[in-house]
């Protein structure tokens, strides 16, 4: 199975779907801005740059698997921080 095809089931809307919603986009960008590297850049390259995990891995001199794992960790960090922000309001 191609790593780009791997889907993580999530009963709620994915981060990528939330980005499409203009109201959520700014909140996501604020949280993304504060993520540490390389998570911030990998997530941005994948979602906004629409690069494959293979291409991202090549940019960083790493493997395709590294890019995939790093992206999913960034995605999870974003989700956690967005949830924290919701509960603070």
Secondary structure, DSSP 8 states (H G I E B T S, - for coil): --GGG-----SS--HHHHHHSHHHHHHHHHHHHTS-TTHHHHHHHHHTS---HHHHHHHHTS-HHHHHHHHHHHHHHHHHHHHHHHHH-
